[in-house]
Amino acid sequence: MEEMNTKQRTIKSELTISGVGLHTGKSVTLTIKPAPENHWFKFRRVDLEGQPVVSVDADNVTDTSRGTTISENGASVSTIEHLMAALIGLQIDNVLIDLDGPEVPILDGSSTIFLQKLKEIGFVDQDADRDFYEIKENIHYVDGDRKVEIVGMPLDGYRLTCMIDFNSPVLGSQHASISQIDEFEKEISSSRTFCFLHELEALVNNNLIKGGDLSNAIVIVDKEVSTEELDKLQDLFNKKVTVADEGILDNIQLRYQNEPARHKLLDMIGDLALVGRPLKGHIMAARPGHAANVSFAKRIKNQIKRDKAKKKINTYDIHAAPVYDTVQIMNILPHRQPFLMIDKILELSETHVVGLKNVTVNEDLFMGHFPGTPIFPGVLRIEGMAQTGGILVLNTVPDPENWLTLFLKIESARFKNQVVPGDTIIYSCELMEPIRRGIARMKGVGMVGEKIVCEAELMAQIIKVK
């Protein structure tokens, strides 16, 4: 078993490939170039003014109807999935792809030509470690209407399992899987795209598959076809065709009995490059397609954002000697029982402050909010946040006891979890810009443990009263 590459990887030198776009029918040339560390995959439309760059990112997907299309900076690139699958299968992390047209060439309808040419060029391991995203908890995607389900589960590796079922007498139910990414080349890369005969007719009628010549797709025939229809196809593609015993047009032979399922797995590997990082995990999919793959990639990206947010959460020793205790806070703030909403200041600098509030059931407000179900009010959480921020602003004057802090604005206030007796709220306020004329704009967050219980953007002003 080959272990997953641990260092980022690019290619040794440039690689040029020419071909025809499946849907546009236009000849196109792409040049794959080495790229620096942490670059990931980017296309550059060298045929357009300014040579706009389009990043391989789930947020840039604009169409999934007959392949995956990404758009950015006024440019689009279509049918990217087979090339992306080859790059992921070879554990390549960084390339720039110059393209002189709107669509990646279809070649033989699989990843194998891309993969073989990339192998001929060779690879260079870079100094930086690969930036894996390791799935730590199950990530689900379900589309009930299409009966699609995808789940990502924790695994120290990259394993994929795919099941397709088109309710077709020809295809039936098929499965494909790889237990590690280095199996991609042998088991998956040569599996070609497929479509049903009735889809082929619709695509032709809609002026699509101009680059299709029946040599780069498996055409599945799940209904009786008349001689007249076959003659029409022959005229269209200038090639004599009949229906083989397997229920496909006999223009090509299947490379695997379950080649359609293997190709769906190939598409999924290519589409998940849209996450923007190599993955570790076991991904199982039932009836996937480009739209579902992209939606699942976005689920992973959202989980990455949530994980990053958790990492930014600082932990504080609530028992350490505070910067200010309650008595010292009352020497700065004018608030008193029952409206003093912070008990300690844990950290204080010129740009940030961290305060603490212990919530106890003895507070009078719980007699009315709510009897039998005590919940600390959201407005008082914001008040505690504001008082914490007030300490920061008043720290800029030598006589804070002679000043008041007044609210000017509250924006983007959100209350995400309840606060109940026994909780300790940690308020963190950070300046969004320098304080000017006693006016401060702060971003505030209230946490109980690792849960955000409130957040808001606050604007306040201090005024001298004595």
N, C-alpha and C positions, 0 to 999 in steps of 0.2 A: 504494500500500500504506500503510495507516494504521499508524503505530508504536504499540507498546503504551504505555498510559498510564504515566507515571513517578511521578505523585503519587497518594497515596491519595485515594479518591473516596467520597462519600456522596450522598444525594439532597437536593434543595432543601427539600422539605417532606413532610409525612405523606401516605401513599397508602393508601386503604382498598379492599379487594377482598372480595366475598362470593361464596360458591358452595357446592357440595355435595362432601363427601368421597366419593371413589370407593368405598371399601370399607365405611365406616360409614353412608353415606347421610345423614349429619347436615349440616344447614346450618351454615356456619361463616363467620366474618368475621375477616380478618386486616388489621392495620394496620402497614404498613412505615414505620419512623421513621428519621430521620437519627441517626447514631451518631458518637461521637468517633473520633479516630485510634487505630489498633491495637486496635479493638474486634472486628473480623471480623463474623461472622453469629451472632446469638443469637435464639432464640425465647423468648417469655414467655407462659406459659399464664395469661391474665388471668381465666379462668373458675374457676381453682382457688385454694384458700386459700393466702395468702402469695404468690400470683403467681410460682411457681417459674420459674427461667430454665434453658433447655436450650441448651447451646452446640453449634454445628455442628462436631463433632469426631469423627474416626474411632473414638476410644476410647469414645464414647458410643453407638455403634450397637448396637441390641439385636435388630433383626429385619431381614432382607432378603428375605423370602419373596415379597412382592408389591409391592415398593417399599422405600424406605429409611426406617427408623424409628430415631430417636435418643431416649435417655432420660437424665435427670439430675435430681437433687433431687426424686425421687418423681413426676416428670412425664414424659410421652412426647409426641412429635410424629411423625406418620407421613406418608409420601409427600412428602418434602421436595425430591426431586431436580429437579423441573421448575422450581420457583422458584429453587433454587440455580443451575441452569444459566443462567437469565435474568440473575441477578446477575453470574455469572462472565462471561457473554457480553458484558455491558455494562461490564465492568471496574470494577464497584463493589466496594469493600472493607469498608465498615462500615455495617451497618444493624441495628436492633432490630426484631423482628417480633412484635407482639402478636397473640395467637391465642386465640379463645374456644372452642376445641374441640380434639379430639385429632388432627385430620388436616388438612393443607393442601388447599384445594379443588382438584378435578381440572380444572375449567373445560372446555377443549376437548381435554384430554389431551396438550397440548404446552406449550411455554414462551411462545408468542407473545403471549398476552393479558397475562401478567405483564410481558413485555418492552415491549410497546407502552405500557402504563400507566406503567411506570417512565420511559420516554422522555418521556412527556407531562409528568411532574413535573419532570424535569431533574436535573442533577447539580451537585455542588459539589466542586471539587478542594481537598484539604486541604494543610496545610503539609508533613506528613511524606511521605517517599519511600515508595513501595510496597515491601513486604517480600517480594520475590520469593524463592522457592526455585528455584535454577537447578540442574537435574540435571547433575552433572559426570561421572558414570560410569553405565554401564548398570545399570538396576534391573529385575529379572525377577520375574514371578509366573507360576507354572504350576500348573494343576489337571489332572492327567492323566486322572482319571476323567471329567471334563466336557469334556476336550479344549480347555481354556481356556488361553490364553497372552497375557500383557500384558508389554510391555517399554517402559521409559522411557529415552530416549537424549538426549545433550546436544544442545541447539539454543538459539540466542539468539532465542527466540520461543515460540509455543505452537501446535504442529501436532499434529493427531490423525488417526489412521486406524483404521477399524473394519471388521472382516469378520465376517459372521454366516453360519451354515450350520446349518439346523435339520433337515437330511435330509428336507425337505418338497418334494413335487412342485410346490407352489405357490410357496413362497419361493425354494427353491434357495439358491445362494450369492450374497450381496449385499455390496457394499462402499460405504463412505461416508468422506469425509475433508474436513478443512479445513486450509488451509496457514497460517492466522493467525486469531487469535481474533475479529477484527472481521468475519469471514465468517459467524460464528454466526447473526447476525440473519437474513440472507438465505437461507442454505443449510440451516440446522439447526433454528432455533427453532420453526417451525410443524409439525414432524414429530410425529405423534401416537403415543401408546402403542398397542400391538397385543397380541392374544392369539389363540390357536387356539380353534376352536369347542368342542373337547372340554375345553379349560381353562375356557371360559365356563360350560359345564354344571357342571363340578366346583365352580367358585366359587359359583355360584348354590346348589348343593346344600349348600355349607358356610356358607351365610348371609352370603356376602361380595358385593362389588360392588353394594351396596344403592344406591349413587349412580350406577351405570352406566345410561345410557339409550340406548346404542348410537350416541350422537352424539359420544362422546369417546374412542372406541377403534376401531381397525381389527380386525375379526374375520375371521381367516383360516380358510377351509374347505378342509381337505386330505383330506376323505373324502366319500363320497356321503351326501347328507342327504335323508332322506325328507320327504314332505309333512307327515307327522305331527309330525316334529321342528320343522319350520319353523312350523307352527301353534302349537306349544308356545311357541316363542320369541316369536311374535306376541302370545300371551296374556300372556307374562311382561313384555314391554316395551311392550305396547299399540302396536305398530307393525308394519306389514306388511313382511316381508323376503323376499328371494330371494337366490340365489347369483349374483353377477355373473361375467362371463367371466374376470375376473382371478383368480377363486378366493377372493373375499372376499364377505361379506354386502354387499348393494347399498345398505345404509343410508347409506353415505358413499362419496365418490370419493377415490381416492388423490391426494395432492398431489404426490407424486413416485413414480416407478416403484420406487425403492429406499427408500421412506419408512420401512419397518421398520429398515433399517440406519442411516438417519439418526437415528431415534429412539434406537437403542442408543448412538449417539455422543452424543446429547443427555444421556441418562442418565449416561454416563460423565463428561461435563463436570460435571454436577451433583453426582455422587457424589465427585468428586475435590476439591470444595470442602471435604470433610471433612479434608483435609490441614491446613487452617487458614491457608493462605497462597496467594497467586497463584503459579502455576508458570511456569517456562520449561523447555521441553524438547519432544521429539517422542515422542508416546506412540502405540504401535501395539498394537491389541488384536484377538485372534481369539476369537470367540464369548464376548464379555464378558456379564456380568450383574451385578446389584447386589452379590451376595456377593463376586464376584471384584473388582469395583471397590473395595469397601471394604477387602478384603485388600490390594490394591495401594496404596491410600491409606495403610494402616498400614505397608507396606514403605517408602514415601516418608518417613513420619514417623520411622521407625526410622533411616533414613539421615540425616535432619536431626539426630537426637540424636547419631549417630556423628560427624557433621561438627562439631557444637558441641563435642564432647569433644576432637576434634583441635585445635580453635582454642584450647582451654584449656591445651594443652600448651605450657609455656614452653620456650624454648631457652636454653641456657647456654653461655657461653664457657668450655670446660673448660681452656683454657690461661691464663685470667686469674688474677691473684694470688688465692689462696683466702683465705677467712676464717680457716681453720685448715688447715695442712698435716699430714702424717702424724705428725711429731714432736709438734706441738702437740695433735693428737688424743690421743696416748698420754699427754699430761700431764693429760688430762681423763678418759678412759676407762681402766679397768684391763685391758682386753683386749690380748693380745699374740699374735704369730705362734705358731701358725697360725690364731688365731681373731679377729684384727682384720679386720673385713669392710668397712671404709671407708678410703679413701685421702685424701680431701679433704672439707672443708665449703665449699661454694660460696656459700651464702646462710644468714643466721641473723637472725631477728627474735624478738620476744616470742611470736609465735604460729606461726611456721613455720621449717623448716630444710630445706636441700637438701644432700645428700651425694653422693659419687662413689666408685664402686668399679671399678677396672680389673681385668678378669678375664684371667689369663694361663695358659697351659698348664703353667707351671712349678709351679703349686700342687699339693701332694702329693695332695689329694683326687681329682685326675683319674686317679691310678693305679688307683682302684677304682670311679670313677663317671664314665663306664664305660670299660673298656679298649677302645680302638678307636673309641669314640663319646663323647668328653668332653662332659658336660653339667653345668653348675653347678647344684647341688641347690636345690630350691625352699625347703627349710627354712633354707638359708644365705642365700637372698635375703631371707627374713623376718628373719633375724638381722641382716643388713646394714641393713635398714629400721629395726629396733629400735635398733641402735647409733646410727643417724642421729638417731632420735627421742630417744635418751638424751642426746645433745649439747644438744638443745633444753631438756630438763628440767633437766639439770645446770647450764645457763646461768643458772638462777634462784638458785643458791647461790654464795657468795663463794669457797668452798674445794672445788671439785668433786672434787679428788683424794682427798678424805676420804669420798666417798659412792659407793654402788653403785646401779645401776638394775636393778630386778627386774621380770620379766614378771608381770602378774596375769591377763591375758586376751588371747586372740587370737580375733577373730571375722571372718566373711565373707572368709576368706583364699582367694584365687584365683590360679592360675598360668596365664597365657594364652599365653605364648610361651616357647620355650627360650632359655637363655643359654649361650653357648659361648665358648671361648677367643678373645680378640680383641675381645669386646664390652666396652663401657663402660656400667655401670648407673648411672643417675641416680635417687637415692632422694629423694622429696619427702614430708615429714611435716607435717601441719597440725593444730593443736589443734581438737578438736571442741567443747570447753568449757574454761573457765578451769581452771588447775591448782589443786587444793585439797588441802591437807595432803600435798603432795608426790606426789599421784596425778594422772596425766595420761592423757586419752583422745585418741588421735590417729588420723587417717585417713592411711594411708601408701600410696604408689604407687611402683613401680619401673618405669623406662622404659629401653629400649634404642632410641635414635633416637625414632621416633614410635610404637613398639610398646610396649604395656603388658606387662610380663613378670611382674608380681605386684602384688597389692594386698591390703590387709587393714586392719581396725580393731584398734588395739592399745591396751591399758591397761597402764601401768607405774607403779611407785612407786620413789622414791629413798629410801634409808635411810643414815644416817650410821654409818660403821664405825670411825672414829677420833676 
